[in-house]
């Protein structure tokens, strides 16, 4: 009888430990998912801010048809390793200036006219399209691709 009770206690202890480990494992996966989601939101917000700043800086080069000025502005993106592509398009949707992260091969889709203004996610990519505005009108478009690592 004692042996059966001792065996029952041992079995209950093992079941408890296994249950506890499973709960900890589930909590860990939940935390990893939460952390990844937060990282994604932070990247989207940071990329949105960068896109707004770039739009402001490339406005003058577009208005004065000074491509080199826009290219010089985009070259500063090399300091932002998550940005893999940035295209500046004029009012006629012509590619005006472009930036590719070093070692990145241009994707033909990148060079197409950007879609309607908005934020798009695809796998580990965040893509932001937005108009480049003066006070009264859109003078171009910006298409930024950022990578979640």
Secondary structure as GFF3:
##gff-version 3
##sequence-region A 1 149
A	DSSP	alpha_helix	2	63	.	.	.	ID=ss1
A	DSSP	alpha_helix	67	75	.	.	.	ID=ss2
A	DSSP	three_ten_helix	76	79	.	.	.	ID=ss3
A	DSSP	beta_strand	83	90	.	.	.	ID=ss4
A	DSSP	beta_strand	95	100	.	.	.	ID=ss5
A	DSSP	alpha_helix	108	111	.	.	.	ID=ss6
A	DSSP	beta_strand	118	122	.	.	.	ID=ss7
A	DSSP	beta_strand	125	133	.	.	.	ID=ss8
A	DSSP	beta_strand	138	147	.	.	.	ID=ss9
###
